[in-house]
Each structure stands twice: as C-alpha cells, then as structure tokens.
Amino acid sequence: MLAKDVMTTAVLTVTPETDVGEIAGLMLDSHISAVPVIDADGSLVGIVSEGDLIHRAESETRRRPSWWLRLLATPEEPAERYLREFGRRARDVMTKNVISVTPDTPLTEIAAMLEKYHIKRVTVLEGGKLVGIVSRANLLRGVASWRRPGGVRVEDSALRALLLAALNEAELPMHLINVTVTSGVVEIWGVVDSEIQIDAARAAAEATAGVVRLESHLVCRA
C-alpha cells in the first residue's frame, strides 16, 4: 500500500499569521493533533503540533532550563525559546523542518520514518503542494481494512513457493522445515526453536491468499 491509499486529503491548514489560540481551538474542535502551515502561494512552510504548544506561558508550562544549559546556549536560543513560549503567531511556534513524502511512498517507508524521527505524522506533497497527511491513525486504518482475498485459487506449486518465501522472511530454520500443499491445504512439518516461531509460521499461512486450511505439525526442540 502507498501513502495515497490511506492518506487524509481533507486537511485543515493555517497561515503563518494565524493566532496560536485559534490553532489550539481548531485542533481541539476537530480532534486533530497538528495543522500544516501554508503560505500565500500554497507552499508548505511548517507544521504546528500539540508538542509545539505544550510549553506555553498561558498554561504556565514554560521550560526552566538549568544554569549549565543556559551557559552552553547560543545567543539565539533564549530568544527562540521565548518566541515559542510567548509568540502569538503560527510562524513563531511552528516546526519548520517538516518530514514529507510523496503520494507513491510505500507505507513501509512511512512507518520507518515515523519510528526513526519519533513523529506522529508526515505530510504528503505533490509538485511542492500539500495533498494529504499520513498519520499513525491512517496506518492503523490500513491494518483494520486489510482482508485476505477470499475465493482465490492459487496453484499448489505457486502457493508453496509463496509460503516458503514468507517462512524464510521470518528467519525460521528452513533446513528443518518442509511444506506440502494439496488443493490449497497446507501442511508444515519440522522442528523449530520456540513457540513464537510456530506462531510466525501460522501467521504466514493466515496472511497468504489461496490457503484453504493449515495443518501445522511443527514441534519445538527438546
């Protein structure tokens, strides 16, 4: 699946001059955790998330950096921190370095990006313009909507090859495993190291279109 298959396209946006109080109200009313910031020509210039509004003077949650952090700070850092805590415009508080993808970015890559950068969403750009957002919730919808194709007939030899590839991807001890397929009924024989490897073999069969029934004869090493 690709970004375009699960992304939210009806995206609420704000401008660099939008008041932070209005942004906070918009997020609360719409049950969203971030809004992209779009300039006059429609280009994405930043994003304001809940995290950008946590340490605010209004809620008395300002950061109190330790004395040694103040000593190590650059001349600009205190001003930047003050602006994020007291600034009233989106451009004062927004995150400028926005992680973006294209509509054709695979969900596997997006999931890896969310994990790597510790973020909850990525913007989707096409031709430099915002066309959607993929959030963690969108990835969950992709999981929730997945259904193994029913009534699919796969030749036994092809089905066996698919299962062997899946079991190999799970890094099971393939030299100790054998798979037979007869009219879509899969039998898996062999010896593995743990119960979780038996579960992985079951998951591989359940996720493969064309499997009519699984008969597992896997056993754990003594």
N, C-alpha and C positions, 0 to 999 in steps of 0.2 A: 504494500500500500504506500501511497505517496502523500505528501502534505496536502495536495489538492483534494484528496479523498476524504479527509477528516477536518480540514481547517474551518474555522468560523469566518464567514465572509461579511456578515453584518457587524462590522467593527465600529464601536463608538470611539471617536477621536476628539482631541482638544487641540488648541493652538498654543504657541509659546507664551501668549499673553493671558491665557485662561487662569483665573484665580484658583489657588490651591484649595480653598474652601469649596468651591464649585466642583473641583475634581473629586474631592473626598465624598461629597454628596452624590455625585454621579456614580462612583464605584459602589457606594452603599445601596443606592436605589436600584442599580442594575445588577447587583450581586456579581460583580467582577472584581478582579484584584489588580488590574492595571489598565491604563489607557495610552495608546500611542499619541505622540505629539507631531502634528503635521503643519508645515509652514504654508505660506500663501500659494506656492506653486504645486502643492500636493506632495512634496517630498517628506519622507520620514526624517525627523531631526532628533528624536528621543522617545523615551517612554517613562511614564510616571507610574510606579507600582506602590503597593501598600508599604513595602520596605522603604521607599523614598520619603514616606510621610510618618514614619514611626517616631523619629527623634525630632519633635516639633516643640516650639515654645508654648503654643496654645495648650498642648496636653501635658506640659511640664515633664517632658520625657527627653529633654536635651542631654546630649552626651557630656560627661565631665572628664575630659582626658587627663591622665596623670601628668605630673610635672615633667617626668622624663620624656613622655611623648611630645609635650609642648617644646622641650628643648630640641628634639630631633625634627620638629616640623619645619617645612619650608615657609618662607614669608607669606605664600599664598594660601596655605592650608587653613589657618584660622579664619580668614575671610571666606573661604569656600564653605567651611563648616557653618559659619554664621549665616551665610546666604541660604543654605539648605534648611536651617532651623527657623529662620525668620522671613525669608523671601516669600512673596505672595503670588508669584507667577510660576507657571509651569516650567519655564526656562531656568528658573532659579533652583529647582529641585530635581528636574528630570535626569535620568541616566542617559548620557549621550551616546555611549558605545553600545549600540543595540545589536544583539545577535540575531541575524536574519537568515532566511533560507529562501529557496525558490519553490514554486508550486510542484516541481518534479523531484524535490528532495525526498528520498525514501524515509519512512518512519523510523527505520533502524538508526539512521544517521541522526535524526532529530532526538530520539531517546538518548543517544550517546552524548549529544550536545547539552541536553538538559542536565544530565548527570555530571558532565565534565565541568560546566560553568556554574553549577548549583543555582539554576534558574528555573522558573515555573512555566515559561512560555517562550516562543520565538515568533517574530514577525515574518510574514511571507511577502516577499517583494517580487514584482514582475515589471521589468522595464524601469526599475527605480521607484515604482509606486506601490503603496501598500494595497494588497489584495486580500489579506486574511491574517489570522493568528492561529497557531497551533499551540495549545496548552496541554498540561498534563491531563486535564479532563478530556480533551479531544482524543488523546491516546487511549484513555480508558474506554471512550465510546467505540473506538476501533476494535478493542478487545471484546466489548459487550456485543457488538453487532456481527462478530465473526461466526459463521456457521459452516461446518464441514459440508461440502456439496453432497446432497442426498441422491440416491439412484444413479450414481456414477459407476459405470462399468470399466474397470481397468484390467487389461490383460495380466494374467498371473505373473508372467516374467517381468513385466514393467513394474507391477506393484511390488514385487520382491526387491527390485533394484532401488525403488524409492525408499523402502523400509531399511534396507542395508545402509543407504546413504544417511538416513536420519539417525540410525543407531551409531554409525561411525561418527557423526557430528556430536553425539552425546559422549563420545570417547569411551564407549563400552569396550570390554575386552573381546574384540571381534574374532580373534583366533580361537575363542572358546564358545562362540555363539553360531547357531545355524538357524536360518529362517526358511520355512516352506510355506507356499501359498497354493491353495487348491480352491478354485471357484470363489476367490475372494476371502476365504477363511485362512487366517494367518496363524501359524504355529511357530513359536520361538522356543528353541531348546538351547541349553547351555548352562555355564557356570559363571557367576559374577561375584563381585567383591562385597556388595552391600544391598540392602533392601531398596535404597534410593535408586540404584541402577535398574532394579526390576521395575520401579515406578517410572523411570525415564523411558524404558522400553515400552511400557504400556502407553505412556503419553505419545510416543512416536506413532504407535499404531492408531490411537484415537484421533490423531491430527491428520491422518493420511486418507485422502479420498479414495474410495474403492474398497476399503477394508469392510467386509461384512461382519466378521467376528474375530476376536482374538482369543487364542488358547495359549497361555503362557506356561511353559514348563521350566522356566529359569529357576535356578537354585543358587543360594549363597555358598561360598566356600566355607568349609567347616573350620 
